Amino acid sequence: MIIKEIYLENIRKYSQKKIFFPDEKKNNQRILILGPNGAGKTTILESLIFLFRGFIYGNSPQRFIKKGASKAIIRGYFFSLKSETNHEISASISIKGSSSISLNRKEVKRELVRKIFDAYWFFPQDIELILGGDEIRRSFIDGLIKYFDSTYKKTISDYQTLVKARNEILLRAENESEVYNNKELDAIEEVLSKTTVEILKKRTRVISELNNILEWIYKEFISDKTLRIDYKTTLKISDKLKDSINESLFVSRGTDFRTGSTSVGPHRDHISLIYEGRDARYEASYGERKLMALALKVSGYKLILEKKSGEVVFLADDLLSELDGNHKITALKLLSMNCPSLIMTATEIESNIVSDGDIQRLNLEDIK
């Protein structure tokens, strides 16, 4: 993917702004957007995310749209390296949250756009993949699967609906005997077990594939030590997967009746980053943890490129802050050698850290 130009109207600080991207190289595009804090670097990345993914990263329409405006417009011009064709993508969003998108001036569903172009990203908050709880890493794995598995979003939605229905029955019950002899609960758990099997199988397969990439990337670019993802389910699993899940749900009814919630299942599973055999949350420096998070996201990006037919740009916001010189060099090397389409931002960068041959610069202060 080559990003040629984007036009922003009523987005944050931009009333009307055209931004042209360097595109001298026709086989890839790696760009470093430079500018002081408040220059609008992050806004450009968030606009690309909205254009491709349809949501506003970390914000509401009220904070994304320029104060006083009722609607915002983002328009981009892109070149597909796979089909060697140009595309115009335009999206609008109102202050109330309604949005529309067009491809080559024809209104379409965003899923059609994502079959051609898509975005994946690293933001400063992604260090929580290392430091945060299981919920963050579960969301990361599930989100990754959704990029290339069109059915997984519905599978997760169905699972959440079934868990909610199970919890409602538990809350209505008057005693444990009632929950252990509840035909409605039997029926829900039967379907819930089937849905759980789908989630466990897909998570397990993707984590295995991701580990193969992650272990190689970490050793190749960061350290000769090991980093991998560890997945432990809260369910008691046997060779007969569905039957053992059903049994786990049945056995937990007593505990779940007292708490009014479902205590076992994919929504409670443990996903950890293991560094040299220990939980990465308690190892290494802040800079090393940031590189771990970057290695994890780049591994996810490479897996998407393997499995997804469309072209995907990797967006990295403020990656180099709080990293020392050696860590900056490592991060840039990791990105430039693994991300064929890359847009990243920084407030400033030392001249010896990156060469123009690897990554082209776009200085926002030079844009009129």
N, C-alpha and C positions, 0 to 999 in steps of 0.2 A: 504494500500500500504506500502510495505517495500522497501526502497531504499538500495540496497546492496553495490553498487559500481558505480562510474562514472569515465570515462576516458576523459581527456581534452587534445586536441592537437592543438597548435597554437591559444589558446584562451587567449587574454590579456597577462598576465605574464607567463602563463603556456605553455611551449614548449611541454612537454609530462608528464602528471601527472595522476596517479591513486589515487583515494580517496575512502577509504573503510568506510562505515557508520556503527556505532553500531546498531545491530539488535537483541539484546538479547530478547526483548519482541516480541512475535509473534502475539499479538492482536492489537498493535499500534506501532508507532515509533515517538518519540518526541525528536528532537536533537537540541542542541545549539552549533553552530559553533563559536569558539572563536579564536581571533587573532588580532594583531595590525592593524592599518590603513595601507592599501596597501598590506595586506597579501593575498588577493584574495577571501575574504568571499562573497562579492557581486557578483563576477564573477561566483561563483558556483550557486547561485540562478538564475542569468541571463541565465546561461547555461541550467538549468532545464526548465526555461520558454521557451527558444528557442526549446528545445527538444520536449516539449508537445504542445506549442501554435504556434510555427513557426515564431515568430518575435523576434527581439532583443530589449529588454526593454531599452528605453531611449538612444539608440545608433544606429550607422550605422555599416555596415560590416567593414568599414575601421578602426573604433575605437574598434570594438569587436575582430577582428582577429589580432593576434600578428604581430607587425611591421616586414615587410620583407617577410611574408608568403602570399601565394596566396589563401590558403584554410584552413579551420578549421574543426575539427571533434569533436563531442561529442558522447560518447557511454555510455549507462547506463544499469545496470542490476537490475531488479526489481522483487519483489514477490507479486503476487496478493493474497490478503487475501480472496477475494470472490471466486475465482476459484482454489486457492491453486496451482498456477502454476507460473513458472519462465518465465520472458520475457527479451529479449535483444532489446533495442531500440538504433538505431544509426542514427545520422543526420550530414550532412555536409553543409557548406556554403562557397561560394567563395567570393573573394574580390569584385566581381561585383554584388553580391546579390543573385545569383542562389543557390538553395538549393535542397537537397533530403533527404528522410527519409526511414529507413527500420525497419521492425518489425520482430524479429526472423530471420534476414538475408534475408528478402524478401522485396523488395521495395514496399511501399504502400503509400496511401494518408494519410495525418496527421489526417484527420477526423476518420480514423480507429483506430489510436493510442489513440485518445481522448475518444473513446468509452470504453477503458480499463483504461487508466491513464490520469490524467489532473492536472493542477496546478492553484492555485488562490493565491493572494499575497497581502501583505501590505508593501509598501515602504515609506520612509520618506515623499515623495511628496504627499502622500495620505491625509495629513492634509488639503490639498486644498479642499477636499470634504466638509470640514467645513468652511474654510476661503475663498474659491474661489467663482466663479460665477456659474450661473445656467448651463452653458454649461458643466462644469466639472461633475456636478451631473446628468445631462441628459445622458452624456456619460457613467457614472457609472451604471445607471439603464439599459440602452440599452445593455451595455456589459454584465451585469448580465443575462438578458433575453436570450442572444445568447448562454450562456452556456448550456441551457437545451431546447431551442426552435430552431430547425434546420432551420425553415422558416424565422425567424425574421431578419437575416442578409440581406436576399433578400428584405424583406419588407422595411427596412430602406434604402437600396440602391435604390429601386424603388421610394420611397418617395423623396429622394434627387434629383433623375433624373427629377421627375415631377416638383419639385420646381424650378430647374434650367431652365426647359423649359418654365414655367410660367413667370419667371423673364425675359427671353429673349424676350418673346412677349411684356411684359410691356416696355422694353427698346426700342423696335422697334416702338411702337405706337407713333403717333404724337400728340394726344390729349386724354382727358378723355372720350369723346364721343366714340372714337374708341375702347377703352378697355371695355366699358360697352356694346358694341354691337359687340363683337368678338366671332364668333362661335368656333374658334380654342381654345380660352381661356375657353369657356364653356365646351368643350370636355375634356380638361386637368383637369379642376377643378372637373369634374364628377369622373374621375378616382382618382384624388388626395383625394377627400372626402372619397372614399372607403378605400384607403390606410391609411388615417388618423384615420378612425374608428378602424382599426386593431391595430395601434400603441397605441391609447388612451386606448383601452380595455386592452391590454396586460400590459401597464405601470401601469394602475390603479390597476389591479389585483395583480401584483407583488409587488407594493408598499404597498398594504394592507397586503399581506403575510409577507413582510419584516418588516413592523411595528409591527406585532404580535411578531416576534422574537426579534427585536431591543428593544422594550419596556421591554420585559422580561429580556434580557441580561443586559441592562443598570441598571435596578433595582436590579438584582441578584448579579452583580459583581462590579458595580461602584458606584451607588448612589441610594437613594430612590426617587430621582427626575425623571422627565419624559423627554425622548428624542424620537422624532418621525419625520418622513418625511412628509412634506406637499407638495402636488402637485396641482398646479393651471394652467389650460390651458388658452391660450390667445384667445381661440375661445368662442363664445357665444353658449352654449350648451342647448338644450331642450330635451324633451323625444324622439323626432324623431332625433336621433343623426346624421345620414348622411345628412339629409335635413338641419339641423341647421349649420353643418360644411360648406355645400355648400353655404348657405346664408352668413355666415361670410366671406368666400373668396370673394364672389361677392361684398359685401358691402365695403370690404377693397380695392377694385380695384383702387379707386381714390387716396387714400393715397399711395398705392404701385406703382402706375404709376409715382408719383412725386419722389419717392425714388429709383425706379428701383429694388425693392426687395419685397419679400413676408413677411408681417409683422405679420401674425398670423399662428399658426400651431404648431405641436410638436417640431419643431426646435427652437421655441421661448418660449416654455412653462417654467413655473417657478417651480423649485424644491428646497425646503429649508429644513434645519434641524432646528426643533423647540425644544428649551430647556426651559422647564418650561413656555411655552406659548410665548417665544420670540425667535427671530432669533439667532441661536447658534453662529453666527459670532461675535456677540457683547457681548457674555456672557462668563464667566469662564476664567481660566488661560490657558496658552499655554499647560501645561501638561494635563489639563482636556479636552481641545479640541483634543489633540492627542489621548486620551482614547476614546473620542466620535468617532473619525475617525476609530479607531481600532474596537470599538463595531459595527460600521456600516459594516466594511469589514467582520468581523466574522459572523455577521448576514447574509450577502450575501453568505458566505461560507456554513453555515448551510442550507440555502435554496437550494443551489446547491446540497448538499448531499441528501436532501429530494427528489429532482426532477431528478437527473442524475444517470444513472445506473453505470457509471464507478467510479473508486476510485480517489480521488482528494487530493493532498498534499497542505497544506497551507504554504506559504513561507513568512517569516517576516524578513525584513532587517533593522538592526540598530534601532530596535524598542525602546530599553531602553535608548538611549541617550536623554539627556535633561529632563529625568523624575527623580523625587526624589524617595527615597526609597519606600515610601508607594505606589506611582503610579507604580513603577516597579513590586512590589508584586502583585498589582491588575492586571496589564497587563499579567503577567505570569500565574496567576490563571485563568484568562479569557481564555487564549490560551490552557493551559493544560487540562481544563475541557470541552472544546468545539471543539478541533481540534484533531481528532484521528490520523492524519498524519501531522506532523509539523516539519519544518526545519526553524530555526531562527538564526540570527547572532548577535554578540556583540563583542566589543573590549575587554571588561572585565566585570566581574560580581562579586559582593560581595558574599561570601560563605553562608551568611544567607538568600540570596534572593531566591535561587533555590536549591532544593535537587536533588541528582542524581536519586532518586526513581521516580521523576516526569519527569525530562528531562535529557537525557544523553548528555554528553559533547563530542565534537570533537574539539581538539585543533590543529589548522593548524601548529603551531610551532613544534608539535610532528611528523608531517608527513614528511618523508624524500623524 
